[in-house]
């Protein structure tokens, strides 16, 4: 079960939206529609905020906290991976030595392309 919040209940952002998706491979996944969410250890965006990647806008539709142990293959597909194991391997390759703890919480940022 995820804890969904509205903007009034969200804690202050810990970073800016321009840092939400920065890995070139992930940017391409967003641009092609294969990635519709990203998980970070902090909160990078507010609901309704626009992320711009290569001149295209993506609106943040939902922001909520989630434990790593709650991840499903559907969540991994939002991230552009086939399953949780593939997503986990990718994350750990970016953060060598980081443990994958089921109780560790991350911030989920779900987004979609801005309508033209």
C-alpha positions as CSV (number, residue, x, y, z in Angstrom):
1,X,0.0,0.0,0.0
2,X,1.4,3.4,-0.9
3,X,0.9,6.6,1.0
4,X,-0.4,9.1,-1.4
5,X,-0.3,12.8,-0.4
6,X,-1.6,16.0,-1.7
7,X,0.7,19.0,-2.0
8,X,-0.4,20.5,1.4
9,X,0.8,17.3,3.2
10,X,4.1,16.9,1.4
11,X,7.4,17.9,3.1
12,X,9.6,20.5,1.5
13,X,11.5,19.5,-1.6
14,X,15.0,18.3,-1.1
15,X,16.1,19.1,-4.7
16,X,14.8,20.7,-7.9
17,X,12.8,19.2,-10.7
18,X,15.7,19.7,-13.2
19,X,17.6,17.0,-11.3
20,X,14.7,14.5,-11.3
21,X,15.7,12.6,-14.5
22,X,19.3,13.2,-15.6
23,X,20.7,9.8,-16.8
24,X,20.8,9.9,-20.6
25,X,19.3,6.4,-20.9
26,X,16.4,7.4,-18.6
27,X,15.8,10.7,-20.5
28,X,15.4,8.6,-23.7
29,X,13.0,6.3,-21.8
30,X,10.9,9.2,-20.8
31,X,10.9,10.7,-24.3
32,X,9.7,7.4,-25.8
33,X,7.1,6.8,-23.2
34,X,8.8,3.8,-21.6
35,X,9.4,5.6,-18.3
36,X,6.5,7.3,-16.5
37,X,7.8,7.5,-13.0
38,X,11.1,7.9,-11.1
39,X,12.0,7.1,-7.5
40,X,14.4,9.2,-5.6
41,X,15.7,9.3,-2.0
42,X,14.3,12.9,-1.7
43,X,11.4,14.9,-3.0
44,X,12.3,16.7,-6.3
45,X,9.0,18.0,-7.5
46,X,5.5,19.2,-6.6
47,X,2.3,17.9,-8.2
48,X,1.6,20.0,-11.2
49,X,5.2,21.0,-11.8
50,X,6.6,20.7,-15.3
51,X,9.9,18.8,-16.1
52,X,11.5,19.7,-19.4
53,X,13.6,17.2,-21.2
54,X,15.1,18.0,-24.6
55,X,12.4,20.7,-25.1
56,X,9.5,18.5,-24.2
57,X,7.4,19.0,-21.1
58,X,6.2,16.4,-18.6
59,X,3.8,17.2,-15.8
60,X,4.2,15.6,-12.4
61,X,0.8,14.0,-11.6
62,X,1.6,12.3,-8.3
63,X,4.2,12.3,-5.6
64,X,4.2,9.9,-2.7
65,X,6.4,7.9,-0.4
66,X,7.0,4.2,-1.0
67,X,9.0,1.5,0.7
68,X,11.4,-0.5,-1.6
69,X,9.8,-3.7,-0.3
70,X,6.4,-2.5,-1.8
71,X,7.8,-2.4,-5.3
72,X,6.1,-4.6,-7.8
73,X,6.9,-5.5,-11.4
74,X,4.3,-2.9,-12.5
75,X,6.3,-0.2,-10.6
76,X,9.5,-1.4,-12.3
77,X,7.7,-1.0,-15.7
78,X,6.9,2.6,-14.8
79,X,10.6,3.0,-14.4
80,X,11.3,1.5,-17.8
81,X,12.4,-2.0,-16.6
82,X,10.9,-5.4,-17.1
83,X,10.8,-6.4,-13.4
84,X,11.8,-5.4,-9.9
85,X,15.1,-7.4,-10.1
86,X,16.2,-5.6,-13.2
87,X,15.3,-2.2,-11.7
88,X,17.2,-3.2,-8.4
89,X,20.3,-4.2,-10.4
90,X,20.3,-0.9,-12.2
91,X,19.9,1.2,-9.1
92,X,22.6,-0.7,-7.2
93,X,25.0,-0.2,-10.2
94,X,24.6,3.6,-9.8
95,X,25.1,3.4,-6.0
96,X,27.8,0.8,-5.3
97,X,27.8,-0.4,-1.7
98,X,24.2,0.8,-1.1
99,X,22.1,-1.8,0.6
100,X,18.6,-2.6,-0.8
101,X,16.6,-2.5,2.3
102,X,12.8,-3.4,2.0
103,X,11.9,-0.9,4.7
104,X,13.9,2.0,3.0
105,X,11.5,4.7,1.8
106,X,11.8,6.6,-1.5
107,X,9.8,9.3,-3.1
108,X,7.9,8.3,-6.2
109,X,7.3,11.0,-8.9
110,X,4.8,10.0,-11.5
111,X,4.5,12.1,-14.7
112,X,3.1,12.2,-18.2
113,X,3.7,14.3,-21.3
114,X,2.1,17.8,-21.3
115,X,-0.7,17.9,-23.8
116,X,0.1,20.2,-26.8
